[in-house]
Amino acid sequence: MMIRKTLAHIPFGKPVSTFPRYAPAVAIAVAISCTPLHAQTMSNTVNTMAKAAASVALNGDPLPRARPEEVGLSSERLGEIAKRLNADIEAGRIPGAVIAITRKGKLAYYETFGFRDKAGGVAMTKDTIFNIASMTKPVVALAALQLHERGKLLIDDPLSKYFPKFASMEVAELDPKGETITGKVAARQPITLRHLMMHTSGLIYGGRGSTAVHKLYPASSSASGATMTGAEFMDKLATLPLLNHPGEVWDYSFGLDVLGQVVEQVSGQPLGKYIEENIFKPLGMTDTASFIPPEKAARYAKALPKDPDTGNPQSVTPVLTERLKFECGGGCLSSTASDYMRFALALLNKGAYGETRILGRKTAEYMLTNQLGPEVKNLMANTDATRLDYGFGLGLSVRTEAGRGRVIGSVGDFSWPGASGTNWWADPKEELAVVFMAHSPGPIRWHYRQIINALVYQAIVD
């Protein structure tokens, strides 16, 4: 059992030769740690161990590289991914990408395409670092749930318990066109931590609408982290009217940024320090942080300078080689495909990666269960049309019905993508996790969310 625990601390995607003291154990450890956490016979385990040892010897990966056919995928059909991405790179639609696909506990596909820096002629590598934007949100939700498990906070605590300035929030009344605030009324209920996790707090993103209320709010998580301290951010929000009554409307929001400030207060640590110690280090996520240090800066991916559809200048923000004023919980992390796959697998495995458990099984199940009741107006598709008809758990979207929505999947699949062009999802029914990393921050990101989804699912043949 200690072998599996040891594996969790070897960075996914780096050669075993980098960690010589682990090498004797890896061939066995990879086979055990990366099989599904449910039933596994001894005979199957022995066979898997042998295959894993051969795989490690051949390619130096710390996880077993199963042939796609061994886990119900078609190599020929997976080849469509390369055809599509290479064609788009050649056409100047996207600079490059990294994609990792695991199924049934095995790494079946892990490839790079195009350029990390197209203008500089630097090829994409598996250790390239990307802004993951709102893929930060599930991480911060999980951090708060860890504190819930330790009895340090409750999901339905009012926000005002931690920040009293939010005790008497008001909701704006607008004219029919939404152009003028005609009055304010007391919120029908206080904002709770649950509302923060579910985007039902009314603390909306200013850049996501055009009403008079939107114009009062900061534009985004990244803009806030770059221009305000955490205290300034919280003071600002506490003075503003809400767009909606708490708990009544799903509308994209600063909820996870505010929750990050709660995590700081309850834990007594900066948000980045808390999640590093309690999530990233246990999972071996060595390249995930809100600041990219100088020694890693060359690995930072660059977007195309112009949007391929509009021709307008584009960039990925915030620039994470520069220190933020506060570590925003809604969108200020950077990561690699291999790092974020570890996080995705921990959620897919109900809070555990190998023998490393970062969240209790029942808490993870609760996080990944739809929390939106019929009384809540769901505006998720206004934020991302690919989430049409999804429900929402705590920090991420959850599919509630088969055969609806704009992407293929299964009831219970969960995800939350990033505005920088990054995406991921996990499908428990298919024992599938996918991480797609690209810096394509314009509207084209919605296109790739659908394209990559289709290309992955068409490759399932069992």
N, C-alpha and C positions, 0 to 999 in steps of 0.2 A: 504493500500500500504506500510505503514511503517513496517508491519509485515514481508513482503517479503524482505525488505531491511535488517531488523534485522537478518533474517535467514542466509544471506550471510556471516555473521561474526561468525557463529557457525561452528567450524571445523567438516567437514564431516567425519564420522567414529568414533566420540567420543560420549559418552552417554549424553543424554539431562540432566541427573542428575548432570553432571559436571557444568552445566550452569543453576542453579535453577531460576534465574531471567527471563530466556527465556521460561521456561517450560510451562507456561499457554498459550503462543502463538504458540508453536511449532506445535501442532497438526493441527492447521489451516494453519500456514505458510508453512509447508512442502507440503501440498496439492497444494497450489497456486504456490509456487516458482518452483516446479519441474514438473509441467505440461507443455506441449509444449507451446511456446510463442504465437502460432497462436490461431485460434478460440477455445473457450471453453465456453460451455453454462453454465448458472447458475445452472441448474439441475445437470449436470455432476460434476460441482465444489463442490456442496453440498455433493454428493455421495462420491467423492474423499476425501473430508475433513473427512468424517466419517471413511472411511477405513484407512486414514492416522493416525487419532487419535488412532484407535485400534492398528495399526502397531507400533506406537511409544510406546504405553503402554506396548506392548509385548516385544519389543527388544531394546528400548532405542535409536534407530537410529534417527539422525536429518533429514533424508530424508525418505520419505515413501517407505517402502519395499513392493512393489507390488508382488503378486504371478506372476510367469512368464506367466501363462495363461492369466492374465489380460492385458498383453501388447504384446500378440501375440507370446509368446515363449512357448516351451514345457519343463516342468520340467524333464520329462523322458529323453528328448534329451540333455538337459543341463547336465544331469548326466554323459554323455560321457566325459565331461571335467575332472571330478574327476577320472574316470577310467583310462584315458590316463596319467594324471599327476602323480597319485599315483603309477602307474606301472613304470613310468620313474624314480620316486624318489626311489622306491624299487630297481631298476636296477642300481642306481648310475649315471643316466644320467643328473640329475638336482637336486640341493639341496632342493629347495622349490620354492613356487610362491604365489603371491596374484593376483587375477583377479576380476575386477569389471565390470559389464555390466549394462548400463542403456538403456532403450528403452521407447520412448514416454514420456520422462520426469520422469520416475520412476526407482528406483534402483531394478532391477530384480534378480541380482546375484552378490554376494560379498563374496568370499570365500578365505580361506588360505589353503595351502598344504605344507606338509613337514617341512623343517627346515630353520630357519633364520641362524643358525650356526649348521651344521650337526655334525662336530667334537665335539662340545660342548654339543650336545644333546638339543639345544634350539629350541623349536618349532617356526614355522612361526606365526606371528601375523599381524593383519591388519595395525598396525601403524609402521611396519618395514620400514626402510629407505634404499633406493637404490640409487646408482649412476644412473642417467638417461642419461648421456652421451649426444648424439646428440638430444635427446628430449629437450635439452636446446635451440636449434636453433629457433624453432617457438616462444619461449618466447621472445628472443632477437629481432626477426623480429617484433613482436607485439610492443615491447617497442619503436623501431624506428618509427613505424607507428603512435604511440601515439604522438610522437614529430612532425611528419608530420602534424597531425591533429591540432596541436597547432601553426603551422606556423614556427616552429623552424628549420626545415630542409625540403628538398624536395627529393623525391625518386630518381630523376634523377640528383641530385647534384653530381658533380665530387668529388671523395674521396679527391683530392688535395685541395679542399676548406677547409677541416678540418685538413688535414695533407699534407702540401705542398711538402714533400719529395716524394710523389707519382705522381708528376706532369709530369714527363718525363720517364714513364716506357718503358722498352724494352722487346721484345719477343725473346726468344732463337730460333736459327735455329739449328737443330740436324742432325746428319748423319742418314742414313737409319735405322740403328739399335737403334738409340736413345742413343747411348753410349757416344757420344762426342758432345759438343756444338761447332758448326763450325762458328757461327756468331750470331749477334744480330741485330734486326731491331726495329725501333720505333713502339710502339703500334699504331694501326690504329685509336683508339679512347681512351679517358681516362676511367679509371675505375670509375663507378658510384655506388651510394648506391644500386641501383637496381641490378647491377651485383653482389654485395656482398650478397644480399638476395637470389639470384638465382643460386649461384655457377657458374657464368659465368665470373668471374673476371680474371681467369688465375693464381690466388694465390693458387696453389694446395697444398694438403697435401703431405708431403714428404714420408709418409709411405704407400701411395696408389699407388705407381708405382715404376719402376726401371730405368727410364731414367736419364740422367745426370742432368736434371733440378730437378727431384724429390730428388736426392741426396743432393741438395743444401738447401732444405727446412726442417724445423722442421718436425718431424714425424706426430704429431697430436695436437689437441687442448689441450688434457690433459697433454701431455708432455710439451707443451709450458707454460701452466699455472703453472706447478710445478717448472719450471727451469728458467723462465724469468719474469722480470717485464713487465708491459704493454708497457712502453717506449722502453725497449730493444727489445721486440717482434716487435713493429712497425718499429723500426730502421732496424732490421734484414730484414724484408720483403721488405722494400723500396729499399734495395740494390740488390735484386735478380731479375733475368730475369723471365718474365712470361712464362708459358708453352704454353698458347694460347692467341690469341688476345681477349681483353675484348668483351663480348657480342656474341662470336661466338661458344663457346663449353661449354656444361654443363659438368663440371668435379669437383668432390668433392673437397672442398676447405676450406681455412681459412676465407671465406667471412664473416661469422657471428661473428667470433672472432674480425675481424677488425671492423665490424659494432658495436660491443659492445664498442669498444674504441671511436667510433664516438658518441654513446649514452652518454658515460661519458663526452666527451668534450662539447657536446651541452647542456646537463642537468646540468653540473657542479657538478655531484655526481658520486661516484663510481658506477659501473654497478649494483652490488648487492644491494646497497642502493636504487637506482632508481627503480629497478624491485620489490623490497620488498614493497616500498611505493605506487607504481602505478599499480601493478598487484597482488602480493601475498596477501597483507593486504586486499585490497578490495574484493578479492575472498575468503578470509578465509583460505589461503594456509599457515598454521602455521609451517609446517615441510619442507619447500622447501628453500634451500639456497646452497651456495657454500662451507659452512663450517658447520660441524656437531659438536655442542658444547659438552663438556664432559657429561652433564646431559642427552644427547640423544645418546651418543656413543654406549650404550648397545643395541640399536635398529637397529644398522647398520648391514645389511645382509652381509654374507660372501659367496664367491664363493667356489666351490669345488677346492681343491688344485691342481688337475690335470685335464686337458681336458679329458672328457670321451671317445673321439674318438682317440686322438693321444697319450694320456698319458703324454703329455708335461706339465710342470708346468704352471699354469695360475693364474691370479689375476685381480682384477678390479682396474683400475686407473682413475684418481688420488685417493689417499687415502684422503678422505674428512674430516677425523678427524684431519687432519693437514692443516694449513693455506697455501693457494696457494700464489704464488708471484703476480699473477693477476687473476682476475675472468674472465676466458675465456668464451666468448659468444657462442662458438661452442660446448662445451661439459663438463662444470664443475659444473653442479647443481646436487644436490641430492633431492629426493622427496619421497613421499608415493603414493600408489595407489589412496587413497582418495583425496589427494591434487591435483594430476595431473588430476583426473576426473573433478574437478572443472574447471581447465583450458580448458580441452577438451569440456566441456559443454558450456563454454563461447564462444568458437569458433563455436560450433554447433548451438548455438543460436544467431549467427551473432554479437558477441561482448558483449553479456550480460549474466550474471548469475543471475536469479531472477530480482530484480530491480537494481542490480549493473551493470552498463555499464562501460567496460574498453576500448571499441573501438566502433566507430561509425558503424552503420549497413552497410553503403555503403563502408566504408574502409575495414570492415571485408570481405564483398563480394569480394572486389578487391584482398585482400590478398589470398583468397581461390579460385581464378580463375587462370587457367593455363596461365602463362606468356611466355612460350616457343613457339616462332614462328617456322615455318618450316625452317627458315634460320639457326637455332641453332642446332648444332650437339649434340644429346642427348646421353651421356655416363652413364646415371643413373644406368642402369643394371650392369655396371662394378662395381659399388659400392655396390649394393644390387640387386640381381637377382629377388627378390620379387617385385621390382619397375619397372619391365620390362613394357614398353609402357605407363608408367605414364608420365604426364606432371609435371610442377612445378609452384607453386604459389610464394608467398613471404615467404620463410623460410620453406616450406613443399611441399610434393608431392601431386598432384591432379590427380585423374583418369579422363581421357578424353574420353575413349571409353568403351563400354560394351563388355564383352566376350573376352577380351584380358588380358594378364598378368598372373601371377602365383598365384594370390590370388583372392578370390571371393569378390565382392563388387558391387557398383553402380557408374554410372557416377557422378562425383562430390565428391566422398569420398576423404578424405584427411588424411595425417599422416606424421610422420617422426620418425623412431625408434631410439633406442640407442644401441651402440656397447657393452654395458655391459650386454645385454640380455633383456632390457626393451623394451616395445612396446605399441603403442596406435593407435587408429584410430577413426574417426567419419564418419558416413554415413548419410548425411542429408535426403536422400530419405527414408531410413528405420528408421529415428529418433533414431539412434543407436550410442552409444559411448562405447568404450571398452578400458580398461587399463589393461595391463599385466605386472607385475613386477617380474623379476627373475634376479639373477646374474649368467648368463650363457654366459660368454664373448667370447667363441670360435665360430667356424663356426656353432656349433649347434644352435646358435641364429637364423639363417636363417630358420632352420627346424621348430623352435617353432613359428616363424612368420606365417608360412603356416599352421601349425597344429592348433594353436589357432584360426586363421581366419576360417578354415574349421569347427571347433567344434562350434564356435559361430553361423555362418550362417546356419548350418544344424539344429539349434534349432529354427529358425524362422518358424512358421507354419501358420501365418495368410495371 
